[in-house]
Amino acid sequence: MLLLSEEPRYAFGDSTLADRRLALLAQVFEPSSSEFIRKAAAGTVGHVIDLGCGPGYSSQMLANAFPSASVIGLDISEQFIRSAQSRQHGSSKFYIHDVTNDPPPGPPANLMYARYLLTHISDPAGAISRWLSFLSRDGRLLIEENQNIETENPVFVEYLDIMTRMLAGQSNNLYLGPSIGEIASSAGLNCAFDHVTPVRVSDRDTAGMFRMNIETWQHNPFVVENYSHEIVLSIMSLLDQIRASEGDSSSITFNVRQLAFGRE
Ligand SMILES: C[S@@+](CC[C@H](N)C(=O)[O-])C[C@H]1O[C@@H](n2cnc3c(N)ncnc32)[C@H](O)[C@@H]1O
């Protein structure tokens, strides 16, 4: 367990706005994630762990998918865990917890789920092998990360370019899908499911997620050193315009790599 005073290390922050961004992200990816979970889970699922659960939106999706299972959500952010607890219903439980350090509380899990977590972890191979050891014998570890993002929208292209560079500067990778595939084959992992699922997202929702995220990373030292305030303000303003637009047109596809691993 973490001390409450320890700082979270999540690059995109844990403010109320970051919480709202994750709520929108959960809504956008709910159909593709739910289908993945349904297809990739194996056997009877009685105990589920949501690794890096954030404010608990992914945990709620897991609880909906497995109504008779106990679900626990673990996150390094005290703020996010408080938010998850405030909306908690059913038997889900949430704990402040560094998933790269401590063994998770409770019995071995039948299903562990990590959506957009590994991209924030400096040693993804080490984390995967550790998590596998906390699974039940026939349990599954489900992972979702971006394989790539396709868009020709100039505002989204510029935003993604800054994000990619910023994350690379702190040894994180926005497009971790290919690396997980490599880790799986070089470590000889038992991969039960491996698909890249295209998720077409409306420009309005994309602009909403990106705009909320900029609020957090505009003060990142890499951004401050490499991009003028005018450039950042102009991306914000263009995203605001897209967010306020009518209709559900889309010029962006998130290709999400979805993998499920077993213990042996
Ligand atoms: C992009 S969010 C994903 C939240 C959630 N899985 C979802 O899909 O809605 C990544 C989360 O991982 C958490 N996180 C990052 N490093 C962590 C660590 N070492 N241990 C636990 N949580 C961590 C962050 O605090 C953040 O809530």
The ligand as a Gaussian input file, in Angstrom:
#p B3LYP/6-31G(d) Opt

LIG

0 1
 C       -5.002000       6.279000     -18.853000
 S       -5.409000       5.985000     -17.186000
 C       -6.449000       4.563000     -17.424000
 C       -7.531000       4.424000     -16.392000
 C       -8.435000       3.220000     -16.597000
 N       -7.690000       1.985000     -16.755000
 C       -9.352000       3.394000     -17.787000
 O       -9.123000       2.775000     -18.822000
 O      -10.292000       4.196000     -17.679000
 C       -3.938000       5.261000     -16.466000
 C       -4.044000       5.096000     -14.959000
 O       -2.900000       4.370000     -14.499000
 C       -2.557000       4.860000     -13.222000
 N       -1.178000       4.456000     -12.922000
 C       -0.029000       4.856000     -13.533000
 N        1.044000       4.227000     -12.992000
 C        0.556000       3.416000     -12.014000
 C        1.159000       2.502000     -11.088000
 N        2.485000       2.308000     -11.054000
 N        0.352000       1.826000     -10.225000
 C       -1.001000       2.027000     -10.242000
 N       -1.621000       2.870000     -11.089000
 C       -0.857000       3.560000     -11.965000
 C       -2.782000       6.361000     -13.328000
 O       -2.904000       6.984000     -12.061000
 C       -4.060000       6.408000     -14.168000
 O       -5.193000       6.417000     -13.356000

